[in-house]
Amino acid sequence: MKTLFLSLLLLCSFSINARGNFVDYSESFDVFQLVDGISQWREGTPKEYRTYYEEKFSLSSADKEMLEIYKALREKYHKAYPKAQGSIFSEVSLSADILSRTFASYKTLDRSLLTLKKKKLIEVEDIKTLVKIYKHFKKNISTIVRESSLLAQEAKRLESILKKSKVTNNIKKLDRFFDLPTNRIVGGRIKLVWWPQTDRPSIDFQAGRVILRMNPIKHAKLIDEEFLTQMLIHSLIISQGKTNKENFSKVFLENCSKIKDKDLAKDLWFEVPLIEALSKYYLPAAKLKKKFNPYTVKAESPWVDVYSKYLFGLVQYSVKNRVKFDRQFIATSANYCQNLLNL
């Protein structure tokens, strides 16, 4: 039985392996995301994977049957949590997804599948089913994964950018500020996965991890330091729990009630100015120190431009004095908001 199981795993190897650290590409998560997307097993799964696969390879009746089996298996081990109500923050699907987390943590499919078995995270029969599904789609998906080998090189390029700008070090202070265990994520804080040649890459967030879906040929030139730092900051804000989002939203709106009367999209009230304050002010200032001039930074929205500068000062003080992203920080931020609107 054990020998048969291991031989099935060996049939699943897609022969791409890559090192990674803060920014990472792995065969395991890439293949997992591809099959996840092709299956369209739940609402919100990126449709571009299914569209691309159908156009390039088509879907046979046998393919569709396998995808139905996959859908049932994914639903079996996926638990979704309710979203925050009345929140001023962006929402992301919150769930306990042991499959996604496991495949993101290891380099190869073999290792991920063996971990599921060794730790008894899912039933052995379901692991065998996964192996059969991956084996079924191996030929076509291997064609895609061969192009993905370029993402291993891209991960190194992006890691170098973040190290040079000291983001990989300074983001740890923001992990503490937001009181999140994001520094303990295994398998890369930013995870690269293959994406068709659309106009732009796509971004998703899972438990503090940034999933950057990109085409290594089409999208590399679009991704720079600013793009990466804004993604990272957004992941910290969006990863706040449901209760925090609801309570912080109440505090903010109680202290800056006038913002609701301003002709602005809800994300511009506080979230976007905070992202700007952290990504365009705090992190560059942490690197450049006294050489950093906040008045050279401009935003498209006049409100965001002014408010983010106030938030930058508050963030700088808070991080230096080990103050958390808590009720008091939100209340002070809201007071700044109200005072600006009263001018």
C-alpha positions, 0 to 999 in steps of 0.5 A: 500500500505504502509503495503504491502510494509513493509511486503515485506521488512520483507520477505527479512530479512536474519537474520544476523546483525553485528556491525562495525566501520572502518572495517565492515560487514553487511548483507545488502551489503553482499547480495547486492554483492552476487546478483550483482555477480550472475547476471553478470549484467555488465563487470567487475562484479566478475565471481566467484559468478556466478560460485559458485552459478551455481555449488552449486544450479544451475540456473533455467529458473525462476532464469535467468528471475529474473537476467535479470530483475535485470540487467535492473534495475542496468543499469537504475541507474548506470552511468559510468564515463570515465577513465583517459587517459595516466595515470601512476596510476591504474584505477578503474571503476568510477561511480555514483552507488546509489544502491551500496552506499546505501546498503553499508551504512546500516546493513540490507536489510530492512533499505537499501530498506526503505532508498531508498524509504524514500529519493526517490533515485529510483522509488517505483516500482523498490524498489518493484522489488528489494524486489521480486528479493531478496525474490526469491533468499532468500532460497539459499543466506541465506545458504551462508549468514549463513557462512558470520556470521563469517565475523562479528567476522573477522571484529572485529579482523581486526579492533583490528589490525588496532587500535593497530597499530594506523592506524585508527588514522594516516590514517586521516592525509593521508586523508587530505594529499590526500584531499579526504573526505574518513573519512566521508564514512558511513558503514566502510572504509573496507567492508567485503563481502563473497567470495568462497574458492579461493586461495586468497581473492579479493579486489575492490575499490569504492569511497574510500572504500575498498571492501574485498571479503574473505572467513571467513574459507579459507582466514582469515590467509592471512590477516594481518596488512601489507595486510590491510594498503596496501589496504587502501593506494591503495584506497587513490591513486586509488580514485584520480579523472580523471583530477588529474590522467591525470595531475599528470601523465603528470607532473611526466613524464615531470620530470622523462622521463627516467623512460619510458626507464627502464624495469619496469611495469608501476605501479612500476614507481611511484604508488607501491613505493608510496604505500610502502612509506606510508604503510611500512614506514610512518604509522609504523613510525607514530606509533613507532616514533624514534624507527622506522628504515627505513633501516630494510624495504626491497622490492622485487624490487631494484628500489622500495626498493630505491625509496620508501625510498626517497618518505618516507622522502618527505611524512613525511615532506609533511604531517607534514607541511600540504602539499597536494598530488598536482602538486608540490609533484608529481614534487618533487617525479619525480625529485627524480626519475630522479636523481636516474636514473642518478646515 
